[in-house]
Amino acid sequence: MEEKENNTLSEFAEAMAGNEELREETKEFFAMQHVYAAAIKEITTKLEILDEEFHIKYDHNPIHHIESRLKSIQSIYAKLKKKNLPLETEAVKENIYDIAGVRVICNYVDDIEKMAELLLKQNDVTLIRIKDYVNNPKENGYRSLHIVVKVPIFLAESVEDTPVEIQIRTIAMDFWASLEHRLKYKSDEKVSKELAARLKVCAEKINAIDKEMQHIYKEIKE
């Protein structure tokens, strides 16, 4: 993985060398990143406010913690190249929706849907797409709710509707996904069918624990 990133960085540097037009476009990329960073702050603030309100009303924090990441210029370049798209900010805005990423780690399974529902009810949040891997997990056992939304970012002279990819999952789902990701990229070769099957069994066991913890929590509250 590190070698791939270094290769991408080298390609990016070579593309920049002696190309004045591309260097100017890269300045636009950095300005665009500022807008996406602002969109991350906007979504994070909204989620934190909802979590605080839940704590006051119901004595329960649905969110355990929030993580975020902003794609680097090099990663954006690599994605444009992979999609055979021009290295232009317009191509990014029209085709890439995961530059701004927010991961919401919830305490219980029911909290996932509740947080998504409350966020999408806000009139300045526009849903672009939703993928429910909680109720329809991926073949490898991965579970998470993925939503892409747009939020308006008010700048000095304009308003930019900016996409943010939000992944919402439980602590247990995040534990499995993080380890599975590390194992996949630590290996230079494709994970064998046997190991893939074992990872899927782990995902199913973790899902069962998630559901049981939800039941226990409800019984305690009742």
N, C-alpha and C positions, 0 to 999 in steps of 0.2 A: 504493500500500500504506500509506504514511504517513497519507494522507487517511482511509482506512478505519479505521485505528487511532484517529485523532483523533475520528472520528464515534462510534466505539464508546465511547470515553472520555466524550464529551459525553452520550451516551444513558445511560451508567451513572451519571453525576453527576446527571442529571435524575431518574432513577428513584430515587436515594437521597434527593433533596431532599424534606423534609417527610414522609418515610415512616419512622417510628420502627421499625416491624416489620422493614422491609427493612434498616435500619442494624444492627439486632441480628443479622439473618441474615448480614450481611456480616462481623460480628465472628466468627461461626462459620466463615465461609469462610477467614478469616485463620488461625484455629486449625487448620482442616483442611489448609491449605497447609503448616503445620509438620509434619504427619504425612507428607504426600507428599514433603517435602524429606528427611525421615528415611528414607523408602523409597529415594530416590535414593542416599543414602549407603550404605544396606544393600547394594543391588545393586552399586554401584561397588566397595565393599570386597570383596565376593565375587569379582568379576571380577579385581581386582588381585591377590588371593591366588592365584587360579588361574594367572594370568600369571606370577607369581613362581615358583610351583611348577614350571611348564613350563620356565622358564629354568634352574632348578636341575637338573631331571631330564634335559632334552633339549637344553640349551644353545640354546634358541630361545624368543623372546618372541612369542607369537601376536598379542598386542595392540600396535598401534602407539601409540594413545592413546585416551582416553575423554573424551567430552563429555557434558554434561547440561543440561537446562533444565526450569524449573518454570513452568507456565502462570500468567500473571497473573490477578488477579481479573477484570479487564476482558475478557480472552480467554475466561475461563470463562463470564462473563455473555453474551458474544457467541455462544458455542457453545450455551448453554441456549436463547437466543432463537431461534437457527437451527433447533433441534430442537423448538421450541414446548413447552419444558419449564419448570416453575416455577423461580423463582430461590431454590432451597432446597438445602441441603447433601445431603439424601437423594437428590434428583434427580441431583446430581453423582455421588455414590457408585454409584448404580445404572445410570447411563447413559454416563458419560464415563470413558474408560480411559487417556487420554493426558495427564493433568495432569502426571504425573511422567514425564519422558522421558530415556532414556540412549542415547547413540549410541556404539557400539564400532567403532573403526576398526582392522581387522586387516591384517596384512602380506600374507597370501596367501589364496586362495580357500578352501583346505581348512581354514584356521583358523576360518572363519565357523561351519561346522557343528560343529567340535570345541568351540568356546566355548559354543555353544548347548546342545550335548549335556551337557557337564560342569555347566553351570549348572542345567539342568532335572533333573539327577540328585539335586540336593540336596533333602533331605526337607522343608525349610521353604519351598521354592519351588514354587508351584502354577501350572501352565500354564492360561491362559484361552483364548488362541487363538494361531495361528501362520499367517503368510502368507509363503510362499517365493517372493520375487521374484528370487532368484538363479537358480534353475533354470527359473522361469516368469516372465520379466521382463514389466513392464507394456508396453503398446502403444508408449509413447514411448521404450522402451529402458531405463527405470529398473530397476536391480538392487539388491536389499538383502534381508536376512532380517528380518522383523518378528515379534517375539513379544511378547505381553502376559502378564505373570505377576503373581501376588499374593505378597507377603511379609508376615509378621507384624511389626508395629511395637509394641514393648512400651512402654507409657506408664505413668504413675504409678498409674493406677487401672483401666486396661483394655488390651486387646490389639486392635489394628486391622489386619485383613488389607487391605493396600493395593496397588492395581494400579500397575504400572510398565510403560510401553511401551519396549521395547528394540529398536533398529535396529542390526543387525550387518552391516558391509560392508567391502570392501577400501579401501585408499587410493585406488585408481583409480576405483572405484565412487563414492566420496565426492566425488572431484574432479569427476566428470561431474554428479552430482546437485546439488552446490552451484552450479556454473555454470549449469546448466539452470534451477534455481530463481531465480537472480538475473536471468537473461535474461527469464524469464516475467513476473516482477514489475516489471522495468524498463520493459516495454512496456505501454502503455495499451490496446493492441488485441490481439486474439488472434493468436498466432504463426501465420504462414502455413503451408500444407501443405508448401511447399518447404523452409522453414526447419525444420519439425518432422521432415521426412525426413532432412535433413542432421544434425540432432541425434541421430536414431536411428542413423545410420551411425557417428557418433562413438562412441556407446555400444557398438556392435558391435565397433569397432576396439579400444576400451579393454578390452572383455571378452577379445578375442583376446590382447592384451598381458598381461592378468592371468593367463591360462592358461599363456602361454609363460613368464612369470616363475616360476610355480609349478613347471613342468617343469624349468627351469634350477636352481631351488633344490633340488629332489629329486635331480637328477644330482650336484650339488655335495656334498650330504650323503652320497650313496651312494659 
